[in-house]
């Protein structure tokens, strides 16, 4: 490229000659690095969240093995369904906690 420019005008000072592709890649290099860094952190956060959810579920199932074994052996409750009682316990606990947080002190 410098040879072509010198052929046109030999008295021109030529410094830092770059192609348009090099200029473009230099201009977006910081954004691309930030994007890759953000993607890396989000992947790590997702992996940690999955490990945490797995840990909580395994602890919950491990502590309720006897109850789950009894539920498998016993016929389901026709009124509430097989999971009627645990769902009602979760919903009442959740609503009670929400009410305590929202009520004025």
VMD Tcl script that draws the C-alpha trace (Angstrom):
set ca {
  {0.00 0.00 0.00}
  {2.85 2.38 0.83}
  {4.45 1.55 -2.52}
  {1.26 2.51 -4.35}
  {0.99 5.81 -2.45}
  {4.63 6.66 -3.19}
  {4.02 5.94 -6.87}
  {1.28 8.59 -6.87}
  {3.21 11.24 -4.91}
  {6.76 10.49 -3.69}
  {6.91 13.56 -1.42}
  {4.03 12.51 0.83}
  {4.94 11.38 4.36}
  {3.25 8.09 5.10}
  {2.77 6.90 8.69}
  {0.42 4.42 10.32}
  {-1.15 3.07 7.18}
  {-4.02 0.71 8.02}
  {-6.68 -1.01 6.05}
  {-10.32 -0.27 6.72}
  {-10.71 -3.72 8.27}
  {-7.89 -2.99 10.76}
  {-9.45 0.37 11.68}
  {-12.84 -1.29 12.22}
  {-11.40 -4.10 14.32}
  {-9.48 -1.60 16.46}
  {-12.62 0.46 17.04}
  {-14.75 -2.46 18.22}
  {-12.02 -4.30 20.14}
  {-12.99 -2.84 23.52}
  {-16.68 -3.59 23.03}
  {-15.93 -7.13 21.91}
  {-13.74 -7.70 24.96}
  {-16.44 -6.35 27.28}
  {-19.04 -8.55 25.60}
  {-16.88 -11.67 25.94}
  {-16.19 -10.85 29.57}
  {-19.90 -10.37 30.26}
  {-20.75 -13.66 28.55}
  {-18.09 -15.42 30.62}
  {-19.43 -14.04 33.88}
  {-23.00 -14.91 32.92}
  {-21.98 -18.50 32.15}
  {-20.24 -18.78 35.52}
  {-23.29 -17.29 37.27}
  {-25.61 -19.72 35.48}
  {-23.43 -22.67 36.44}
  {-23.37 -21.55 40.08}
  {-27.15 -21.13 40.06}
  {-27.62 -24.63 38.65}
  {-25.30 -26.12 41.25}
  {-27.15 -24.24 43.99}
  {-30.57 -25.39 42.81}
  {-29.32 -28.96 42.56}
  {-27.91 -28.74 46.08}
  {-31.12 -27.40 47.58}
  {-33.24 -30.00 45.82}
  {-30.96 -32.87 46.81}
  {-30.93 -31.69 50.42}
  {-34.72 -31.39 50.42}
  {-35.23 -34.83 48.91}
  {-32.57 -36.36 51.14}
  {-34.19 -35.04 54.29}
  {-37.65 -36.26 53.21}
  {-36.74 -39.75 52.00}
  {-38.94 -41.50 54.53}
  {-41.93 -39.30 53.75}
  {-41.47 -39.77 50.01}
  {-41.18 -43.54 50.46}
  {-44.47 -43.57 52.40}
  {-46.18 -41.47 49.73}
  {-45.07 -43.92 47.06}
  {-46.45 -46.88 49.05}
  {-49.74 -45.22 50.05}
  {-52.60 -44.65 47.60}
  {-53.11 -41.02 46.56}
  {-55.65 -38.85 48.32}
  {-58.61 -38.48 45.96}
  {-59.72 -35.16 47.45}
  {-56.50 -33.15 47.11}
  {-54.52 -35.28 44.68}
  {-51.16 -36.83 45.44}
  {-49.43 -33.54 46.16}
  {-52.34 -31.61 47.68}
  {-50.93 -31.32 51.19}
  {-47.39 -30.18 50.30}
  {-48.75 -27.61 47.84}
  {-51.12 -26.20 50.45}
  {-48.26 -26.04 52.97}
  {-46.05 -24.17 50.51}
  {-48.79 -21.73 49.55}
  {-49.76 -21.01 53.17}
  {-46.11 -20.52 54.17}
  {-45.52 -18.23 51.20}
  {-48.63 -16.14 51.86}
  {-47.82 -15.89 55.58}
  {-44.27 -14.72 54.84}
  {-45.49 -12.22 52.25}
  {-48.06 -10.82 54.68}
  {-45.45 -10.40 57.41}
  {-43.14 -8.50 55.06}
  {-45.87 -6.22 53.72}
  {-47.76 -5.29 56.88}
  {-46.95 -1.92 58.45}
  {-44.82 -2.00 61.56}
}
mol new
graphics top color blue
foreach p $ca { graphics top sphere $p radius 0.5 }
foreach p [lrange $ca 0 end-1] q [lrange $ca 1 end] { graphics top cylinder $p $q radius 0.2 }
display resetview
